[in-house]
Amino acid sequence: MLRKIITIDREKCNGCGACAAACHEGAIEMINGKATLVREDYCDGLGDCLPVCPTNAIRFEEREAPAYNEAAVMEAKQKKHTAPACHCPGTQSRLLSQSEAPIRPAAPVASRLMQWPCQLRLVPVHAPYFENADLLIAADCAAYAYGGFHQDFMRDRITLIGCPKLDPVDYAEKLTEILRTGGVKSVTVARMEVPCCGGIEHAVKRALAACGREIPLQVVTVTTDGKILK
């Protein structure tokens, strides 16, 4: 039948997962770090997902599609009534088991933060510390998951942090300007393993492609239990 249904622009999608959380029918899931309409018959055409998308990657179109199947949606909800409301793996609760490390209050770990502000949304585009800098662009959670974050990642780098799931912006435009004009020598991305964190990696790659400069990139992925994925 011909009806109104959503379509998702995968190029614009930053992988934040907000649309999957907003879709109460379960029509959208995160696949390979991108929002995907997995069941056309689950899409009711009301568009709860549209206003939450920070990059305007979702729009309506009128085309041939299966009719909305409310009975199937209700049945799927019943089967998943114990699952988290959000379909993003990054929001699933789990208890982590960490090995005990010796506590040495007499030898505190020194901060390696080299500048302020460090939040990506707040940092000035033309800040002088970008000149000739090695830049670290990190997901908020990475520093909490990985115990040696200051020493292994932040040391001797200018650090910018952000969360593509919670920040209602697309970082790519601001990062493009920073990389184009700031004299940055290298970029390291420290992201979490959860799919929604792919948004920060995609934004950096788009900025590097658009900035007009050849800048080396390293991407490091941290697991939720504090390991580095090889």
RAMOFEN-V472266 format. One record per backbone hydrogen bond with DSSP energy under -1.0 kcal/mol. CO is the residue of the C=O (numbers start at 1). NH is the residue of the N-H. If there is no record, write none. Layout:
{{CO:NH} {CO:NH}}
This chain:
{{1:65} {3:63} {5:61} {7:59} {9:13} {17:21} {18:22} {19:23} {22:24} {23:26} {27:38} {27:39} {29:36} {31:34} {34:31} {36:29} {36:38} {39:42} {41:69} {50:53} {57:9} {59:7} {61:5} {63:3} {69:73} {70:74} {71:75} {72:76} {73:77} {74:78} {75:79} {76:80} {78:81} {80:83} {88:91} {89:92} {104:107} {118:161} {119:122} {119:123} {124:127} {127:130} {128:131} {130:133} {133:185} {133:186} {134:158} {135:188} {136:160} {137:190} {138:162} {139:142} {141:145} {142:146} {146:149} {148:152} {149:153} {149:154} {150:155} {154:157} {158:136} {160:138} {161:120} {162:140} {163:167} {167:169} {171:175} {172:176} {173:177} {174:178} {175:179} {176:180} {177:181} {178:182} {186:135} {187:218} {188:137} {189:220} {190:139} {191:222} {194:197} {195:198} {196:199} {197:200} {198:202} {199:203} {200:204} {201:205} {202:206} {203:207} {204:208} {205:209} {206:210} {207:211} {216:187} {218:189} {220:191} {221:229} {222:193} {223:226} {227:223}}
